[in-house]
Amino acid sequence: MAVYTTLSSAQVSAYLSPFNLGELVELRGISGGIENTNYFVTTQAKGQPPQTFVLTLFEDLDYEEMPYFIGLTEHLVAHNVTVPAPLRNETGSALSLLAGKPTLLFPRFAGDHLARSEIGKNECAIMGRELASLHRAGQGFAKQRQSHRGPLWWNELGPRAAQCIEGEDATMLMMAIGQYDAMQSQQPNLPTGVIHGDLFHDNALFNEGKLSATIDLYNASNDYLLFDIAITVNDWCISADGSIAPHLYNAFLDAYANIRAFTPLEQQYWNAMLITAAMRFWLSRLETFHSLDNHQREEGVTVFKEPDVFRDILRHRMQKFHQLP
C-alpha cells in the first residue's frame, strides 16, 4: 500500500472517464504496505455528493494474472463474502493499464482495521466464521492459481535470506522450510481450495463492531485450507510476545469449525502448518528488509515491517505443540 508509482491528476482523470463517476476532486496516496500502489480517489458528479474509491496499481503481479483476482472477488461477492470487487467501466471492463501497471478501481468500504488491543474473542469469532465462509464459497470457483510465494519461492529465497541473519535464526529458518518439504513428501490428503493467503488484522475492516470488508486478496491462490487458517491464527490469536492466546485461539477455531469441520488429517498436520505459516511471513519480511527482491525502493516510500516479529512467532510455534480444539 505504498506509493511506488506517482500519478498526476490528469492521468487519473483520464483513467476515470469511462467509469462515469463525475469529476476528480481529490487524489491522495495511501502510505504503508510493501507490494502495491494505492490511492484514495474522490469524485463528484453534478448534483451528487462526493464518492471515494480505492485505485490500485499492481507492482508485482502481471496483467495476465489479474483476471483470476477479478473473477474470484466477483464470485465471492455473489456468495455473500464481504470482499471488494472491482468496478467495471462503460465497456464492461474492470482491468486496464495506468502508467504501465495493471490497475483496478474498487469501492471504499466504511471502517478501519482494528488495533491489536481491540482484538478480542468476539472479533476472532467473526473472522473465524468469515474465513470458513470464504473457503466454502471458494470451492465453487473454477479458476486455479499457484501462489507466487509458495514452496518454490521459499526454497529459492530461504538460503539467500539465511545468509543475512544470525546463525541460530538461520538454522531455525531452514529447519522450518525442511519440515514443510518433509510433510509434502508424505503427500497428505488435506482439503484444498481458494485461500486468502494474507488475512492479517490490517486486511479486515470493522465498522461499529461489525466486519465491513475483508480486503487485499492479492495473495489468494489454491492451496491447503489449513495453511490459510494457520496464517490467520498467527496474527489474530496471539499475545504480545507472539505466543498463542488461548481465549482468542479457541474463539477463532470454534467459530471456523461450526461452518467447516476439520478433518482428522488436518488435526494431524496442524502444528506443522502453524510453523510453515510463521516461516512464510518471516521470510517475506526478510526479503523486503534485506532488499532481496526486485523492487526499486526509495527511502520514505515503504514502511518496512519488522522481521523479528515473525521470527519470534516461529520460535514459539517450534517450541510448543498446538492442537486444534
C-alpha positions as semicolon CSV with decimal commas, in nm:
position;residue;x (nm);y (nm);z (nm)
1;M;0,000;0,000;0,000
2;A;0,292;0,229;-0,056
3;V;0,307;0,474;-0,347
4;Y;0,573;0,341;-0,582
5;T;0,409;0,487;-0,894
6;T;0,332;0,858;-0,880
7;L;0,027;0,967;-1,076
8;S;-0,090;1,310;-1,185
9;S;-0,447;1,432;-1,156
10;A;-0,464;1,441;-1,538
11;Q;-0,367;1,074;-1,563
12;V;-0,626;0,970;-1,307
13;S;-0,899;1,186;-1,461
14;A;-0,841;1,023;-1,798
15;Y;-0,848;0,678;-1,638
16;L;-1,175;0,755;-1,456
17;S;-1,358;0,896;-1,755
18;P;-1,505;0,562;-1,882
19;F;-1,642;0,488;-1,534
20;N;-1,881;0,790;-1,550
21;L;-1,826;0,879;-1,185
22;G;-1,803;1,255;-1,229
23;E;-1,505;1,484;-1,188
24;L;-1,194;1,405;-0,990
25;V;-1,191;1,627;-0,681
26;E;-0,915;1,465;-0,472
27;L;-0,627;1,224;-0,526
28;R;-0,446;1,103;-0,215
29;G;-0,175;0,840;-0,188
30;I;-0,209;0,568;0,075
31;S;0,110;0,510;0,271
32;G;0,228;0,186;0,427
33;G;0,248;-0,168;0,295
34;I;0,508;-0,317;0,065
35;E;0,350;-0,450;-0,255
36;N;0,110;-0,225;-0,448
37;T;0,050;0,143;-0,514
38;N;-0,282;0,263;-0,371
39;Y;-0,466;0,594;-0,388
40;F;-0,788;0,723;-0,242
41;V;-0,976;0,880;-0,533
42;T;-1,269;1,111;-0,465
43;T;-1,508;1,205;-0,746
44;Q;-1,824;1,409;-0,766
45;A;-2,097;1,401;-1,028
46;K;-2,305;1,712;-1,083
47;G;-2,571;1,746;-0,815
48;Q;-2,444;1,439;-0,627
49;P;-2,240;1,402;-0,307
50;P;-1,872;1,308;-0,339
51;Q;-1,775;0,941;-0,355
52;T;-1,440;0,789;-0,260
53;F;-1,283;0,486;-0,425
54;V;-0,957;0,295;-0,396
55;L;-0,733;0,293;-0,702
56;T;-0,476;0,011;-0,703
57;L;-0,177;-0,025;-0,934
58;F;-0,016;-0,368;-0,914
59;E;0,361;-0,352;-0,888
60;D;0,438;-0,727;-0,866
61;L;0,153;-0,903;-1,045
62;D;0,138;-0,925;-1,424
63;Y;-0,157;-0,812;-1,635
64;E;-0,224;-1,174;-1,732
65;E;-0,263;-1,272;-1,367
66;M;-0,534;-1,019;-1,289
67;P;-0,842;-1,198;-1,431
68;Y;-0,805;-1,457;-1,154
69;F;-0,847;-1,191;-0,885
70;I;-1,129;-1,013;-1,066
71;G;-1,320;-1,337;-1,114
72;L;-1,254;-1,451;-0,759
73;T;-1,372;-1,134;-0,590
74;E;-1,686;-1,122;-0,804
75;H;-1,752;-1,488;-0,724
76;L;-1,710;-1,430;-0,351
77;V;-1,936;-1,124;-0,353
78;A;-2,203;-1,331;-0,531
79;H;-2,174;-1,581;-0,243
80;N;-2,214;-1,316;0,028
81;V;-1,848;-1,294;0,130
82;T;-1,761;-0,937;0,222
83;V;-1,475;-0,858;-0,016
84;P;-1,442;-0,562;-0,255
85;A;-1,487;-0,648;-0,621
86;P;-1,352;-0,403;-0,881
87;L;-1,580;-0,163;-1,066
88;R;-1,639;-0,215;-1,437
89;N;-1,641;0,077;-1,681
90;E;-1,893;0,161;-1,952
91;T;-1,748;-0,109;-2,180
92;G;-1,777;-0,375;-1,909
93;S;-1,404;-0,389;-1,843
94;A;-1,254;-0,380;-1,494
95;L;-0,887;-0,410;-1,589
96;S;-0,669;-0,160;-1,769
97;L;-0,316;-0,024;-1,771
98;L;-0,226;0,302;-1,597
99;A;0,135;0,423;-1,603
100;G;0,217;0,084;-1,749
101;K;0,078;-0,106;-1,447
102;P;-0,231;-0,329;-1,422
103;T;-0,492;-0,117;-1,248
104;L;-0,827;-0,174;-1,078
105;L;-1,076;0,062;-0,914
106;F;-1,261;-0,051;-0,602
107;P;-1,537;0,086;-0,381
108;R;-1,414;0,216;-0,048
109;F;-1,574;0,044;0,249
110;A;-1,656;0,213;0,578
111;G;-1,449;0,135;0,882
112;D;-1,085;0,067;0,959
113;H;-0,868;-0,220;1,070
114;L;-0,853;-0,299;1,439
115;A;-0,564;-0,207;1,661
116;R;-0,402;-0,510;1,822
117;S;-0,552;-0,405;2,158
118;E;-0,903;-0,414;2,008
119;I;-0,889;-0,782;1,906
120;G;-1,098;-0,991;2,142
121;K;-1,292;-1,318;2,141
122;N;-1,582;-1,163;1,952
123;E;-1,362;-1,028;1,673
124;C;-1,180;-1,360;1,642
125;A;-1,509;-1,547;1,621
126;I;-1,626;-1,310;1,347
127;M;-1,309;-1,374;1,149
128;G;-1,327;-1,749;1,203
129;R;-1,674;-1,753;1,051
130;E;-1,567;-1,521;0,770
131;L;-1,266;-1,730;0,671
132;A;-1,470;-2,051;0,677
133;S;-1,734;-1,882;0,459
134;L;-1,466;-1,770;0,215
135;H;-1,328;-2,123;0,199
136;R;-1,671;-2,275;0,138
137;A;-1,759;-2,020;-0,129
138;G;-1,421;-2,068;-0,294
139;Q;-1,494;-2,437;-0,353
140;G;-1,720;-2,329;-0,639
141;F;-1,458;-2,111;-0,811
142;A;-1,316;-2,291;-1,113
143;K;-1,001;-2,092;-1,191
144;Q;-0,671;-2,208;-1,042
145;R;-0,366;-2,012;-0,931
146;Q;-0,047;-2,120;-0,761
147;S;0,094;-1,883;-0,500
148;H;0,382;-1,660;-0,607
149;R;0,512;-1,700;-0,251
150;G;0,480;-2,074;-0,209
151;P;0,729;-2,362;-0,178
152;L;0,926;-2,277;-0,493
153;W;0,971;-1,921;-0,370
154;W;1,074;-2,007;-0,015
155;N;1,312;-2,284;-0,124
156;E;1,486;-2,037;-0,356
157;L;1,481;-1,738;-0,121
158;G;1,538;-1,923;0,205
159;P;1,912;-1,993;0,163
160;R;1,975;-1,633;0,050
161;A;1,783;-1,493;0,346
162;A;1,964;-1,728;0,584
163;Q;2,292;-1,562;0,485
164;C;2,159;-1,227;0,612
165;I;2,067;-1,336;0,964
166;E;2,237;-1,479;1,273
167;G;2,339;-1,843;1,295
168;E;2,064;-1,981;1,522
169;D;1,797;-1,786;1,335
170;A;1,928;-1,909;1,001
171;T;1,916;-2,267;1,127
172;M;1,559;-2,224;1,250
173;L;1,451;-2,078;0,916
174;M;1,598;-2,365;0,716
175;M;1,457;-2,622;0,961
176;A;1,107;-2,481;0,910
177;I;1,145;-2,497;0,531
178;G;1,276;-2,852;0,558
179;Q;0,986;-2,956;0,778
180;Y;0,735;-2,844;0,517
181;D;0,925;-3,028;0,244
182;A;0,921;-3,343;0,458
183;M;0,547;-3,306;0,509
184;Q;0,494;-3,268;0,136
185;S;0,688;-3,586;0,071
186;Q;0,416;-3,768;0,267
187;Q;0,156;-3,633;0,020
188;P;-0,106;-3,558;0,287
189;N;-0,462;-3,558;0,157
190;L;-0,556;-3,227;0,316
191;P;-0,853;-3,021;0,194
192;T;-0,751;-2,763;-0,066
193;G;-0,922;-2,469;-0,231
194;V;-0,909;-2,093;-0,261
195;I;-0,722;-1,928;0,026
196;H;-0,697;-1,560;0,112
197;G;-0,329;-1,601;0,194
198;D;-0,284;-1,278;0,391
199;L;-0,576;-1,235;0,631
200;F;-0,398;-1,025;0,891
201;H;-0,591;-0,787;1,112
202;D;-0,494;-0,493;0,890
203;N;-0,671;-0,666;0,599
204;A;-1,010;-0,663;0,769
205;L;-1,221;-0,351;0,811
206;F;-1,452;-0,316;1,110
207;N;-1,720;-0,052;1,147
208;E;-1,909;-0,009;1,475
209;G;-1,807;-0,353;1,594
210;K;-1,902;-0,536;1,275
211;L;-1,693;-0,663;0,988
212;S;-1,746;-0,439;0,686
213;A;-1,496;-0,597;0,445
214;T;-1,211;-0,840;0,406
215;I;-0,958;-0,676;0,174
216;D;-0,629;-0,731;-0,011
217;L;-0,679;-1,070;-0,174
218;Y;-0,370;-1,047;-0,395
219;N;-0,202;-1,337;-0,221
220;A;-0,506;-1,554;-0,293
221;S;-0,428;-1,887;-0,454
222;N;-0,521;-2,252;-0,445
223;D;-0,357;-2,422;-0,150
224;Y;-0,424;-2,613;0,169
225;L;-0,713;-2,452;0,357
226;L;-0,527;-2,538;0,677
227;F;-0,237;-2,315;0,569
228;D;-0,475;-2,019;0,540
229;I;-0,617;-2,088;0,886
230;A;-0,265;-2,102;1,029
231;I;-0,171;-1,771;0,864
232;T;-0,475;-1,605;1,018
233;V;-0,435;-1,759;1,365
234;N;-0,070;-1,650;1,374
235;D;-0,182;-1,289;1,351
236;W;-0,524;-1,268;1,516
237;C;-0,483;-1,509;1,807
238;I;-0,155;-1,411;1,969
239;S;-0,020;-1,244;2,280
240;A;0,228;-0,957;2,270
241;D;0,525;-1,194;2,261
242;G;0,387;-1,393;1,966
243;S;0,269;-1,692;2,167
244;I;-0,082;-1,827;2,117
245;A;-0,350;-1,656;2,330
246;P;-0,582;-1,949;2,418
247;H;-0,903;-1,747;2,454
248;L;-0,859;-1,590;2,108
249;Y;-0,735;-1,916;1,955
250;N;-1,035;-2,117;2,075
251;A;-1,284;-1,848;1,975
252;F;-1,148;-1,832;1,621
253;L;-1,117;-2,206;1,561
254;D;-1,451;-2,297;1,722
255;A;-1,628;-2,041;1,503
256;Y;-1,450;-2,169;1,192
257;A;-1,533;-2,534;1,270
258;N;-1,901;-2,451;1,312
259;I;-1,907;-2,375;0,938
260;R;-1,642;-2,616;0,807
261;A;-1,538;-2,906;1,030
262;F;-1,174;-3,008;1,045
263;T;-1,068;-3,347;0,911
264;P;-0,856;-3,597;1,108
265;L;-0,557;-3,527;0,880
266;E;-0,593;-3,154;0,945
267;Q;-0,572;-3,234;1,315
268;Q;-0,253;-3,430;1,249
269;Y;-0,076;-3,163;1,044
270;W;-0,200;-2,853;1,224
271;N;0,116;-2,773;1,418
272;A;0,328;-2,817;1,106
273;M;0,109;-2,562;0,928
274;L;0,144;-2,311;1,210
275;I;0,520;-2,339;1,171
276;T;0,502;-2,310;0,789
277;A;0,279;-2,002;0,808
278;A;0,515;-1,829;1,052
279;M;0,814;-1,914;0,833
280;R;0,648;-1,784;0,517
281;F;0,581;-1,438;0,663
282;W;0,915;-1,412;0,837
283;L;1,075;-1,487;0,503
284;S;0,869;-1,229;0,313
285;R;0,967;-0,964;0,567
286;L;1,331;-1,065;0,545
287;E;1,305;-1,036;0,167
288;T;1,194;-0,674;0,191
289;F;1,410;-0,577;0,486
290;H;1,729;-0,704;0,321
291;S;1,629;-0,594;-0,034
292;L;1,636;-0,949;-0,167
293;D;1,354;-0,881;-0,414
294;N;1,341;-0,674;-0,734
295;H;1,162;-0,366;-0,600
296;Q;1,327;-0,031;-0,652
297;R;1,258;0,102;-0,302
298;E;1,304;0,466;-0,214
299;E;1,368;0,584;0,139
300;G;1,044;0,709;0,292
301;V;0,823;0,530;0,040
302;T;0,794;0,188;0,201
303;V;0,702;0,108;0,558
304;F;0,924;-0,189;0,639
305;K;0,761;-0,442;0,869
306;E;0,987;-0,574;1,142
307;P;1,102;-0,927;1,052
308;D;1,178;-1,023;1,412
309;V;0,807;-1,028;1,496
310;F;0,764;-1,339;1,286
311;R;1,097;-1,482;1,394
312;D;0,958;-1,481;1,747
313;I;0,626;-1,628;1,636
314;L;0,809;-1,907;1,455
315;R;1,022;-1,977;1,762
316;H;0,710;-2,012;1,978
317;R;0,545;-2,247;1,726
318;M;0,852;-2,466;1,711
319;Q;0,884;-2,480;2,091
320;K;0,523;-2,562;2,180
321;F;0,294;-2,815;2,014
322;H;-0,061;-2,695;1,941
323;Q;-0,371;-2,894;1,858
324;L;-0,698;-2,795;1,701
325;P;-0,971;-2,762;1,967
